[in-house]
Amino acid sequence: MDEVIRTENLSKRYRANRGIEGVNLDVARGQVFGFLGPNGAGKTTTIRTLLNFLRPTSGRAWIFGLDTRRESVAIRARLGNLPGEFAFEGKMTGRELIRLFARLRGVHDLTYAHELAERLDADLGRSIRRLSRGNKQKIGLIQAMFHRPPLLILDEPTGGLDPLIQEEFLRLIGEVRAEGRTVFFSSHNLPEVERVCDRVGIIRDGRLVMVETIDALVGKRFRLMTLTFREPVDPAPFAALVGVSEVRAEGNAIRLRASDSIDPIIKLAAQHTLVDLSVERPPLEEVFLTYCGAAES
């Protein structure tokens, strides 16, 4: 696999605050990788450590095969970054800011920057301090993307954006992937993660608890089943099956939650006269809560 990002037992410890512990992940070229977790789980700490804004307590990380501590300047020249919290010079307009970043990066053609501004409906003519949070976020996205870097690292990129602009952003991410470039972004918006990501990592309490492809994650989701019989059926045998929970009888129907293979359920149901069957997959939020619980920290 052609890895763009790789970490090896990456850890950052604080005296009073939670950091990250033993994070091992890899992101291949051309992938969109979604990084999920409750507030305070370690998403931003991981990103800041990858970018060498924070020094790791232990472990190592590489971007483009370069050591993130010893070669951070070379790494930053090849990526676009949108921090979760950022501040620009308030007196500058968005246009002046983009021109500044273009000079710093040696970019002379701003055609794509203007295309991004149009697609994101960004006002480049007003001073930064007069912009709403959503409009500042658009400027932040433009500065991260306008030079078409091979890697985008975005921390909560759709925060403050209205739904129409979120849709346009997702289209842009699809185009970035189609060009063979790589995206690593943290998000609380699970539907958008499910739509655009190839792989997802979930972090909780500073530890990476799961990394899966979206397809594998969808396959792991439990199902909500409703079995309707010709006459009432005892729910107890269904409740005794492995991976079956939340069983309840409602008239001639049995409703249950299946987190394992549904084959034993179907075979048991076939011992009776089954007149209807419905299977519903819950949204990705349910998977997230399975790994992270309801706790926010």
Secondary structure, 3 states (H helix, E strand, C coil): CCEEEEEEEEEECCCCCCCEEEECCEEECCCEEEEECCCCCCHHHHHHHHCCCCCCCEEEEEECCEECCCCHHHHHCCEEEECCCCCCCCCCEHHHHHHHHHHHHCCCCCHHHHHHHHHCCCCCCCEHHHCCHHHHHHHHHHHHHCCCCCEEEEECCCCCCCHHHHHHHHHHHHHHHHCCCEEEEECCCHHHHHHHCCEEEEEECCEEEEEEEHHHHHHHCCEEEEEEECCCCCCHHHHCCCCEEEEEEECCEEEEEECCCCHHHHHHHCCCCEEEEEEECCCHHHHHHHHHCCCCC
